[in-house]
């Protein structure tokens, strides 16, 4: 900092203040929801966040876990998100690698077909009819297969592959390595950062998804966690005119508030736990994959 000019110090100071404000803006709702999930809704509404132990309660979590479908939905979500992530990574990597090879004839034609899908979509009804004709309705595959590969991911991984030194492949070819050996022994080990990025994108996207399950699934035993939590929230929601007794309506509203905050924390917890392990790969992969 001794070699930094006065103007640069002012700019750095302003940047630190702005970054600090952005961090506070992001952290405040997260902390509020976490603390709110343990607080009595009456206290939360009237007084706000309270650190008085007498105002804290676990009723929201108890009511959520009283539903037997929560555990089943949690397991389903892990299966869906895990399988979706594996399929996404495999398909994306094997689609991106040929497109990164200069000698691959016809790669421009393939890229045009891929890019068209980014701008044109069949829509919900044609997609539903396709899933129905493939006999995938009310099956696990209806959640895992659609959307398992994205053009943006292909472009990101392809750019990463093209940024690797060509000398590595040339040296391997001189030693007699085939294209598959080059990929699995050289390219793939060097591609862990971008692979972890794609895996994180896929897992988070699938974990938070509930719309596809709501459209394609009828069996409640196949519901993912997000759809189960949505059902619980709807069941405990107070509708106008549903209850004439004001006191009973207020009590039901209180229960719904508890469940809402607890549900948010439960559904977010796996991602919060997982992210620190992916962070170093996430930052490196995004930067290296975006150089070009």
C-alpha positions in Angstrom: 0.0 0.0 0.0 3.0 2.4 0.5 3.5 2.4 -3.3 -0.2 3.1 -4.1 -1.1 6.7 -5.0 -3.6 8.7 -3.0 -6.3 8.5 -5.7 -5.9 4.7 -5.8 -6.2 4.5 -2.0 -9.5 6.5 -2.2 -10.8 4.2 -4.9 -9.8 1.1 -2.9 -11.4 2.5 0.2 -14.7 3.2 -1.6 -14.6 -0.3 -3.1 -14.2 -1.9 0.3 -17.2 0.1 1.6 -19.3 -0.9 -1.4 -18.3 -4.6 -1.1 -19.0 -4.5 2.7 -22.5 -3.1 2.0 -23.1 -5.8 -0.6 -22.0 -8.5 1.8 -24.4 -7.1 4.5 -27.3 -6.9 2.0 -26.7 -10.6 1.1 -26.1 -11.8 4.7 -29.0 -10.0 6.4 -31.9 -12.0 4.9 -29.9 -15.2 5.4 -29.3 -14.5 9.1 -32.8 -13.2 9.5 -34.4 -16.4 8.1 -32.1 -18.6 10.2 -32.8 -16.8 13.4 -36.5 -16.5 12.5 -36.8 -20.2 12.2 -36.0 -20.6 15.9 -38.1 -17.6 17.1 -41.7 -17.5 18.2 -43.6 -15.8 15.3 -45.3 -13.4 17.7 -42.0 -12.1 18.9 -40.6 -12.0 15.4 -43.5 -9.8 14.2 -43.8 -7.6 17.2 -40.2 -7.2 18.4 -38.0 -8.5 15.5 -34.9 -10.7 16.2 -34.6 -11.5 19.9 -31.8 -13.3 21.7 -33.9 -14.0 24.7 -33.8 -17.8 25.2 -37.5 -17.8 26.3 -38.5 -16.5 22.9 -36.8 -19.4 21.0 -38.6 -22.6 20.0 -38.1 -25.6 17.8 -41.8 -26.1 17.0 -41.3 -25.2 13.4 -38.7 -27.9 12.9 -40.8 -30.4 14.9 -43.8 -29.8 12.8 -41.8 -30.1 9.5 -40.2 -33.4 10.6 -43.5 -34.8 11.9 -44.4 -35.2 8.2 -43.1 -38.7 7.2 -42.7 -37.5 3.6 -39.9 -35.1 4.6 -37.3 -37.8 4.9 -38.5 -39.6 1.8 -38.4 -36.3 -0.1 -34.9 -35.6 1.1 -33.7 -39.0 -0.1 -35.4 -38.5 -3.4 -33.8 -35.0 -3.9 -30.4 -36.5 -3.2 -31.0 -39.2 -5.8 -32.3 -36.8 -8.4 -29.7 -34.2 -7.8 -26.8 -36.7 -7.7 -27.9 -38.6 -10.8 -28.6 -35.4 -12.7 -25.2 -34.1 -11.8 -23.4 -37.2 -13.0 -25.3 -37.4 -16.3 -24.8 -33.6 -16.9 -21.1 -33.8 -16.3 -20.6 -36.9 -18.5 -22.7 -35.5 -21.4 -21.2 -32.0 -21.2 -17.6 -33.2 -21.1 -18.0 -35.7 -24.0 -19.8 -33.1 -26.1 -17.4 -30.3 -25.4 -14.1 -32.2 -25.9 -14.7 -33.0 -29.7 -15.8 -29.4 -30.3 -12.5 -28.1 -28.8 -10.4 -30.1 -31.3 -9.4 -28.0 -34.3 -9.1 -31.0 -36.5 -12.7 -32.1 -35.8 -14.6 -31.7 -39.1 -18.2 -30.5 -38.8 -17.9 -28.9 -35.4 -19.3 -25.6 -36.6 -22.4 -27.4 -37.8 -22.9 -29.1 -34.4 -22.3 -25.8 -32.6 -25.0 -24.1 -34.8 -27.5 -26.9 -33.8 -26.6 -26.5 -30.2 -26.9 -22.7 -30.3 -30.3 -22.9 -31.9 -31.6 -24.6 -28.8 -30.5 -21.7 -26.6 -32.9 -19.3 -28.5 -35.8 -21.5 -29.5 -37.8 -23.7 -27.1 -40.7 -26.0 -27.8 -42.6 -24.9 -24.7 -44.2 -26.7 -21.8 -47.0 -28.5 -23.7 -44.8 -30.1 -26.5 -42.3 -31.0 -23.9 -45.0 -32.7 -21.8 -46.3 -34.6 -24.8 -42.7 -35.7 -25.6 -42.2 -37.0 -22.1 -45.6 -38.8 -22.3 -44.8 -40.4 -25.6 -41.5 -41.7 -24.2 -43.4 -43.3 -21.3 -41.4 -41.3 -18.8 -44.4 -39.7 -16.9 -44.4 -40.5 -13.2 -40.9 -41.9 -13.3 -37.5 -40.8 -12.0 -36.2 -40.3 -15.5 -38.8 -37.5 -16.2 -36.9 -35.5 -13.6 -33.4 -36.5 -14.5 -33.2 -36.6 -18.3 -34.8 -33.4 -19.5 -32.4 -30.5 -19.2 -29.5 -32.8 -18.2 -27.3 -31.0 -20.8 -27.1 -27.3 -21.4 -25.4 -25.4 -24.3 -24.0 -22.8 -21.9 -22.2 -25.6 -20.0 -20.8 -27.0 -23.3 -19.5 -23.6 -24.3 -17.8 -23.1 -20.9 -16.1 -26.5 -20.9 -15.1 -26.3 -24.5 -13.5 -22.9 -23.8 -11.6 -24.5 -20.9 -10.4 -27.3 -23.1 -9.2 -24.9 -25.8 -7.2 -23.0 -23.3 -5.1 -26.0 -22.3 -1.6 -26.1 -23.9 -1.6 -27.9 -27.2 1.9 -29.1 -26.5 0.6 -31.6 -24.0 -1.5 -33.3 -26.6 1.3 -33.1 -29.2 3.7 -34.7 -26.8 1.2 -37.5 -26.0 0.6 -38.2 -29.7 4.3 -38.5 -30.3 4.5 -41.1 -27.5 1.7 -43.0 -29.3 -1.3 -42.1 -27.2 -4.7 -42.4 -28.7 -7.4 -39.6 -28.4 -9.1 -41.5 -25.6 -5.9 -41.9 -23.7 -5.1 -38.2 -24.1 -8.5 -37.3 -22.8 -8.6 -39.6 -19.7 -4.9 -39.3 -18.8 -4.2 -35.7 -19.6 -7.2 -33.6 -20.3 -9.6 -34.9 -17.7 -7.2 -34.7 -14.7 -6.5 -31.1 -15.7 -10.1 -30.2 -16.0 -11.2 -30.7 -12.4 -11.9 -27.0 -11.8 -14.4 -26.6 -14.6 -15.9 -30.0 -14.0 -16.6 -29.1 -10.4 -18.2 -25.8 -11.6 -20.5 -27.7 -13.9 -21.3 -30.3 -11.1 -22.1 -27.5 -8.7 -24.4 -25.7 -11.2 -26.2 -28.9 -12.0 -26.6 -30.0 -8.3 -27.9 -26.7 -7.1 -30.3 -26.3 -10.0 -31.8 -29.7 -9.6 -31.9 -29.5 -5.8 -34.0 -26.3 -6.0 -36.2 -27.5 -8.8 -39.8 -28.5 -8.1 -41.7 -27.4 -11.2 -40.8 -30.4 -13.3 -41.7 -32.8 -10.5 -45.1 -31.0 -10.1 -45.8 -31.4 -13.8 -44.5 -35.0 -14.4 -45.0 -36.8 -11.2 -48.2 -38.1 -9.7 -46.9 -40.6 -7.1 -46.1 -38.7 -3.9 -43.5 -41.2 -3.0 -41.4 -39.8 -5.9 -41.8 -36.2 -4.8 -38.5 -34.3 -4.2 -37.9 -32.3 -1.0 -38.9 -29.0 -2.6 -42.2 -30.3 -3.7 -42.9 -31.9 -0.3 -42.1 -28.7 1.5 -44.3 -26.8 -0.9 -47.2 -29.2 -0.1 -46.7 -28.7 3.6 -46.7 -24.9 3.3 -49.9 -25.0 1.2 -51.6 -27.3 3.7 -50.8 -25.0 6.6 -51.6 -21.8 4.8 -54.5 -19.7 6.2 -56.9 -18.8 3.4 -59.5 -15.9 3.7 -62.8 -17.2 5.1 -61.4 -20.6 5.9 -61.7 -20.1 9.7 -64.3 -17.8 11.3 -62.6 -17.9 14.7 -60.0 -15.1 14.7 -58.0 -16.7 17.5 -57.9 -20.0 15.7 -56.9 -18.3 12.4 -54.1 -16.4 14.2 -52.8 -19.6 15.7 -52.8 -21.4 12.3 -51.1 -18.4 10.8 -48.4 -18.6 13.5 -47.8 -22.3 12.8 -47.6 -21.6 9.0 -45.0 -18.9 9.7 -42.9 -21.3 11.8 -43.0 -24.0 9.1 -42.1 -21.5 6.4 -38.8 -20.4 8.0 -37.9 -23.9 9.1 -38.6 -25.2 5.5 -36.3 -22.6 4.0 -33.4 -23.6 6.3 -33.9 -27.3 5.8 -33.9 -27.0 2.0 -30.8 -24.7 2.0 -28.7 -26.6 4.5 -27.2 -29.2 2.2 -26.1 -26.5 -0.3 -24.6 -24.4 2.4 -22.6 -27.4 3.8 -21.5 -28.4 0.3 -20.3 -25.1 -1.1 -17.1 -24.6 1.0 -15.8 -27.8 -0.4 -16.4 -26.7 -4.0 -15.4 -23.0 -3.5 -11.8 -23.2 -4.6 -12.7 -25.2 -7.7 -15.7 -23.0 -8.4 -13.7 -19.7 -8.5 -10.8 -21.2 -10.5 -13.0 -23.0 -13.0 -15.2 -20.0 -13.8 -12.2 -17.7 -14.3 -10.2 -20.2 -16.4 -13.2 -21.2 -18.5 -14.0 -17.6 -19.3 -10.6 -16.4 -20.5 -11.6 -16.4 -24.1 
